[in-house]
Amino acid sequence: MAPIFESLGAAAQGLATDAVQTFIKKKVIERWTQKRAACFYEAFLDEVRKQADTRFQSATLDELLASLGDQDDVTSSVFEAYRRVCLSASKDIGPRIIGLLTAKIALANRQATEQEELVFQAAEALTDSDLKAIVDYAQWAHSKLTDAKLSLFKEHGFTSYLLEEFDTEEIQVGGHFGSLPIFNISENVGVWAMRLQTLCLIAEDRRETIRQVLADSELHRDEDGYIRRVSDYIRTTPAFHGLVSLAERAIASV
């Protein structure tokens, strides 16, 4: 009887394995791959259609897609973009960003620039919640820019957002100030900022200014000292602003 039970057990295990494989393939891999692909297709076609209306008025959408399909560099870049989409951490926004940017590059019949490659990497690596948080933060920080900084941003495509500013009043000892606490960008801004920093779309920037203050009994300052002002910034890149612009469009279409 033992061989019979062993055979039944093996058969049951085989059926269970088949069920798990079917579940993983149909309900997980195919479902979420198709979901991401659909977002990519929609954004890509919307951008091609938009460009066809404005730049290629004599060509229909079908004619434009047919011409793109005849160019090896274009089809290669679209394939690479699709690979990114399949592996993207984001289910909606990231694939749409990749679709919009891929269409722009394909229609120009060129390779992605270094800044665009950074945008692709961010769209692949970041989650939907990360991308929404980035847009929210950028809109909030951008609203606080002075006219001078806004002018620089428009001219050069990058800027610095003030994160935190504080004063430390100290008596200099041996010509040196005490050490400053490390600014933790993940805790103070968000995990998304740490990820963008790793991807080289933003960087931390700490600036210090020092001024001397004299002894003042009314202020309970017994001897001369120095005040050190410390300002922590996020320094952004053109790739960061390009990502924000595309993410805003992608979010609006979700």
FENUR-V896663 format. One record per backbone hydrogen bond with DSSP energy under -1.0 kcal/mol. CO is the residue of the C=O (numbers start at 0). NH is the residue of the N-H. E is the energy in kcal/mol with one decimal. If there is no record, write none. Layout:
BEGIN
co=CO nh=NH e=E
co=CO nh=NH e=E
END
This chain:
BEGIN
co=0 nh=4 e=-2.2
co=1 nh=5 e=-2.7
co=2 nh=6 e=-2.2
co=3 nh=7 e=-2.5
co=4 nh=8 e=-2.7
co=5 nh=9 e=-2.3
co=6 nh=10 e=-2.3
co=7 nh=11 e=-2.6
co=8 nh=12 e=-2.4
co=9 nh=13 e=-2.3
co=10 nh=14 e=-2.4
co=11 nh=15 e=-2.4
co=12 nh=16 e=-2.5
co=13 nh=17 e=-2.3
co=14 nh=18 e=-2.3
co=15 nh=19 e=-2.3
co=16 nh=20 e=-2.5
co=17 nh=21 e=-2.5
co=18 nh=22 e=-2.4
co=19 nh=23 e=-2.9
co=20 nh=24 e=-2.5
co=21 nh=25 e=-3.1
co=22 nh=26 e=-1.7
co=23 nh=28 e=-3.1
co=24 nh=29 e=-2.6
co=27 nh=31 e=-2.3
co=28 nh=32 e=-2.2
co=29 nh=33 e=-2.5
co=30 nh=34 e=-1.8
co=31 nh=35 e=-2.0
co=32 nh=36 e=-2.6
co=33 nh=37 e=-2.4
co=34 nh=38 e=-1.6
co=35 nh=39 e=-2.1
co=36 nh=40 e=-3.0
co=37 nh=41 e=-2.3
co=38 nh=42 e=-2.2
co=39 nh=43 e=-2.7
co=40 nh=44 e=-2.8
co=41 nh=45 e=-2.2
co=42 nh=46 e=-2.2
co=43 nh=47 e=-2.3
co=44 nh=48 e=-3.0
co=45 nh=49 e=-2.3
co=46 nh=50 e=-2.5
co=47 nh=51 e=-2.5
co=48 nh=52 e=-1.8
co=49 nh=53 e=-1.3
co=50 nh=54 e=-3.3
co=50 nh=55 e=-1.2
co=55 nh=58 e=-1.8
co=59 nh=63 e=-2.3
co=60 nh=64 e=-2.6
co=61 nh=65 e=-2.4
co=62 nh=66 e=-2.1
co=63 nh=67 e=-2.0
co=64 nh=68 e=-2.0
co=67 nh=70 e=-1.5
co=70 nh=74 e=-2.5
co=71 nh=75 e=-2.4
co=72 nh=76 e=-2.0
co=73 nh=77 e=-2.3
co=74 nh=78 e=-2.2
co=75 nh=79 e=-2.2
co=76 nh=80 e=-2.1
co=77 nh=81 e=-2.4
co=78 nh=82 e=-2.1
co=79 nh=83 e=-1.8
co=80 nh=84 e=-2.1
co=81 nh=85 e=-2.2
co=82 nh=86 e=-1.1
co=84 nh=87 e=-1.1
co=91 nh=95 e=-1.4
co=92 nh=96 e=-2.5
co=93 nh=97 e=-2.4
co=94 nh=98 e=-2.1
co=95 nh=99 e=-2.7
co=96 nh=100 e=-2.4
co=97 nh=101 e=-2.4
co=98 nh=102 e=-2.0
co=99 nh=103 e=-1.8
co=100 nh=104 e=-2.2
co=101 nh=105 e=-2.9
co=102 nh=106 e=-2.5
co=103 nh=107 e=-1.1
co=104 nh=109 e=-1.4
co=105 nh=108 e=-1.1
co=112 nh=116 e=-2.2
co=113 nh=117 e=-1.6
co=114 nh=118 e=-1.6
co=115 nh=119 e=-2.4
co=116 nh=120 e=-2.3
co=117 nh=121 e=-2.2
co=118 nh=122 e=-2.7
co=119 nh=123 e=-1.8
co=120 nh=124 e=-2.1
co=121 nh=125 e=-2.4
co=123 nh=88 e=-2.5
co=126 nh=130 e=-2.4
co=127 nh=131 e=-2.3
co=128 nh=132 e=-2.1
co=129 nh=133 e=-2.3
co=130 nh=134 e=-2.0
co=131 nh=135 e=-2.4
co=132 nh=136 e=-2.6
co=133 nh=137 e=-2.8
co=134 nh=138 e=-2.4
co=135 nh=139 e=-2.0
co=136 nh=140 e=-3.2
co=137 nh=141 e=-2.8
co=138 nh=142 e=-1.4
co=140 nh=143 e=-1.1
co=141 nh=144 e=-1.4
co=145 nh=149 e=-2.6
co=146 nh=150 e=-2.1
co=147 nh=151 e=-1.9
co=148 nh=152 e=-2.5
co=149 nh=153 e=-2.3
co=150 nh=154 e=-1.6
co=151 nh=155 e=-3.0
co=152 nh=156 e=-2.7
co=158 nh=235 e=-3.1
co=160 nh=233 e=-2.6
co=163 nh=231 e=-3.1
co=165 nh=229 e=-3.1
co=167 nh=227 e=-3.2
co=169 nh=225 e=-2.9
co=172 nh=175 e=-1.4
co=175 nh=172 e=-1.5
co=183 nh=187 e=-2.6
co=184 nh=188 e=-1.9
co=184 nh=189 e=-1.7
co=189 nh=193 e=-1.2
co=190 nh=194 e=-2.0
co=191 nh=195 e=-2.5
co=192 nh=196 e=-2.2
co=193 nh=197 e=-2.0
co=194 nh=198 e=-1.7
co=195 nh=200 e=-2.5
co=196 nh=199 e=-1.2
co=202 nh=234 e=-3.6
co=204 nh=232 e=-2.9
co=206 nh=230 e=-2.8
co=208 nh=228 e=-3.1
co=210 nh=226 e=-3.0
co=212 nh=224 e=-2.7
co=215 nh=220 e=-3.0
co=216 nh=219 e=-1.5
co=220 nh=215 e=-2.0
co=224 nh=212 e=-2.7
co=225 nh=169 e=-2.8
co=226 nh=210 e=-2.2
co=227 nh=167 e=-2.6
co=228 nh=208 e=-2.1
co=229 nh=165 e=-2.4
co=230 nh=206 e=-2.8
co=231 nh=162 e=-3.1
co=231 nh=163 e=-1.5
co=232 nh=204 e=-2.1
co=233 nh=160 e=-2.8
co=234 nh=202 e=-1.9
co=236 nh=240 e=-1.7
co=237 nh=241 e=-2.4
co=238 nh=242 e=-2.5
co=239 nh=243 e=-2.3
co=240 nh=244 e=-2.3
co=241 nh=245 e=-2.2
co=242 nh=246 e=-2.7
co=243 nh=247 e=-2.3
co=244 nh=248 e=-1.6
co=245 nh=249 e=-2.6
co=246 nh=250 e=-2.9
co=247 nh=251 e=-1.8
END
